[in-house]
């Protein structure tokens, strides 16, 4: 039982997690906050908290962090991790993006770290870009005036992707840099579904936002 042992030891013993050990453990993933002019008493939403590194880092900077994760097994891990690390001011909530239990104008900061690219799977009836825009507009309503949405995500034209690396989300080679229609054809043949986890160039993110 992970609750009886240090959570870092458990991570090191699980092969599926060990290769992601750095990102799971590294609370410096929240260092982007150094670029923001937000007060200590700010209220923050970490959406899709995963294994908790970002939420833990946020909790050292802000008084109240809502750490939202839809997967119950991850929530159990987060309870152990935050208790062992002595984290305070974190509220753990199990919810998907379509059932967020929050009021409008509630947050000073909303964090989407490794989340934006997955949003099209929650709204398959839409074009992936339209689905991302739908949820960004939904989250914008939760921000206080002057609030910030932070997006952590890959650039579709990084060097490794340009030379043929597989898409980091669906493990299909080359689709990130293809025209969308071509990526759709490849993914329908390989996966039986269109290409959904849209990434963009830096200019593309500017247009999206």
C-alpha positions in Angstrom: 0.0 0.0 0.0 1.5 3.4 -1.0 0.0 5.0 2.1 2.4 3.0 4.2 5.5 4.0 2.2 7.1 7.1 0.8 5.4 7.9 -2.5 8.7 8.5 -4.3 9.8 4.9 -3.5 6.6 3.6 -5.0 7.1 5.6 -8.2 10.7 4.2 -8.6 9.4 0.6 -8.4 6.7 0.9 -11.0 8.2 0.6 -14.6 5.3 2.4 -16.2 5.9 5.4 -14.0 9.6 5.3 -13.5 10.3 6.6 -17.0 8.2 9.6 -16.1 9.8 10.0 -12.7 11.2 13.5 -13.4 8.0 15.1 -14.5 6.0 13.3 -11.7 8.4 14.5 -9.0 9.6 17.9 -10.2 7.6 20.7 -8.5 9.6 23.2 -10.5 7.1 22.7 -13.3 5.1 25.4 -11.4 8.0 27.9 -11.8 6.1 29.7 -14.5 4.3 31.4 -11.6 7.5 33.6 -11.2 6.4 35.4 -14.4 3.0 36.2 -13.0 2.1 39.1 -10.7 -0.4 37.2 -8.5 -0.8 37.7 -4.8 -0.2 35.0 -2.2 -3.9 34.8 -1.4 -4.8 34.0 -5.0 -7.2 31.1 -5.7 -5.9 28.6 -8.3 -7.4 25.8 -10.3 -5.0 23.0 -11.5 -7.2 21.1 -14.0 -6.1 17.6 -14.8 -3.7 17.5 -11.9 -2.3 14.0 -12.8 0.3 12.9 -10.3 0.4 16.3 -8.5 3.8 17.9 -9.2 2.2 21.2 -10.5 -0.4 21.3 -7.7 2.3 20.8 -5.1 4.4 23.6 -6.6 1.4 25.9 -6.7 0.6 25.2 -3.1 3.9 26.8 -2.0 3.0 30.0 -3.7 -0.7 30.5 -3.3 -3.1 30.1 -0.4 -5.8 27.9 -2.0 -5.3 25.4 -4.9 -8.2 23.3 -6.3 -6.6 20.2 -7.7 -9.0 18.6 -10.1 -8.5 15.0 -11.5 -11.1 12.7 -13.0 -9.3 9.4 -12.2 -10.0 8.0 -8.8 -6.7 6.1 -8.6 -4.7 9.3 -9.1 -6.8 11.1 -6.5 -5.9 8.4 -4.0 -2.2 8.8 -4.9 -2.5 12.6 -4.6 -4.0 12.3 -1.1 -1.0 10.3 0.0 1.5 12.5 -1.7 0.2 15.8 -0.4 -0.1 14.4 3.2 3.4 13.1 3.2 4.7 16.4 1.7 2.8 18.4 4.3 1.0 20.4 1.6 -1.7 22.7 2.9 -4.4 24.7 1.1 -5.1 22.0 -1.6 -8.6 20.9 -2.2 -8.8 17.6 -4.1 -11.8 17.2 -6.4 -12.8 14.4 -8.7 -14.5 15.9 -11.7 -14.3 16.0 -15.5 -14.2 19.2 -17.4 -17.9 19.0 -18.2 -18.9 18.8 -14.5 -16.7 21.3 -12.8 -18.4 22.4 -9.5 -17.2 26.0 -9.6 -18.8 29.5 -9.8 -18.0 32.1 -12.4 -15.3 34.7 -11.5 -13.8 32.4 -8.9 -10.1 31.9 -9.9 -7.1 34.2 -10.3 -5.2 31.4 -12.2 -6.3 28.3 -14.1 -3.5 25.9 -15.1 -3.8 23.5 -18.1 -0.6 21.6 -18.0 -0.8 18.7 -20.6 -4.6 19.1 -20.8 -5.5 21.3 -23.8 -4.5 18.6 -26.3 -6.8 16.1 -24.7 -9.9 18.2 -24.6 -11.2 17.2 -28.1 -11.8 13.7 -26.7 -14.4 15.1 -24.4 -16.3 16.7 -27.2 -16.0 14.3 -30.2 -18.9 15.8 -32.1 -16.8 18.9 -32.7 -13.7 19.6 -34.8 -10.8 19.3 -32.4 -9.9 23.0 -32.6 -13.6 23.9 -32.0 -13.7 21.7 -29.0 -10.6 23.3 -27.5 -12.1 26.8 -28.1 -15.4 25.6 -26.5 -13.6 24.6 -23.3 -11.3 27.6 -23.2 -14.3 29.8 -23.3 -15.9 27.8 -20.6 -12.8 28.2 -18.4 -12.6 31.9 -19.2 -15.9 32.4 -17.4 -14.4 30.9 -14.2 -11.6 33.5 -14.2 -11.8 36.7 -12.1 -11.3 39.9 -14.0 -7.6 40.1 -14.9 -7.2 36.4 -14.2 -4.8 34.2 -16.1 -5.0 30.9 -18.0 -1.7 29.1 -18.2 -1.3 26.4 -20.9 1.6 24.0 -20.8 1.8 22.0 -24.1 4.2 20.9 -26.8 5.0 22.8 -30.0 3.9 20.7 -33.1 7.1 21.8 -34.9 9.8 20.8 -32.4 12.9 19.2 -34.0 12.1 15.6 -32.9 8.6 15.8 -34.4 9.9 17.3 -37.6 12.4 14.5 -38.2 9.7 11.8 -37.7 9.1 11.2 -33.9 5.8 9.7 -33.0 3.0 11.9 -31.6 3.5 11.8 -27.8 -0.2 11.3 -27.2 -1.3 8.6 -29.7 2.1 7.1 -30.7 1.5 7.5 -34.4 4.5 8.8 -36.4 4.5 12.1 -38.3 0.9 13.2 -37.7 1.7 16.3 -35.7 3.4 18.0 -38.6 1.1 16.8 -41.3 -1.8 18.9 -42.7 -4.8 18.0 -40.5 -6.7 16.3 -43.3 -3.8 14.0 -43.9 -3.3 13.3 -40.2 -7.0 12.3 -40.1 -6.6 9.8 -42.9 -3.5 8.2 -41.2 -5.2 8.0 -37.8 -8.5 6.6 -39.2 -6.4 3.8 -40.8 -4.2 3.2 -37.8 -6.6 3.9 -34.9 -10.1 3.9 -36.4 -10.6 7.6 -35.3 -9.7 11.0 -36.6 -6.6 12.9 -35.4 -7.7 14.6 -32.2 -4.9 15.8 -29.9 -4.2 19.0 -31.8 -0.9 20.7 -31.2 0.1 24.0 -32.7 3.1 26.2 -33.5 3.8 29.2 -31.3 1.9 31.3 -33.8 -0.9 28.8 -33.9 -1.3 29.1 -30.1 -1.4 32.9 -30.4 -4.3 32.6 -32.9 -6.1 30.0 -30.8 -5.9 32.0 -27.6 
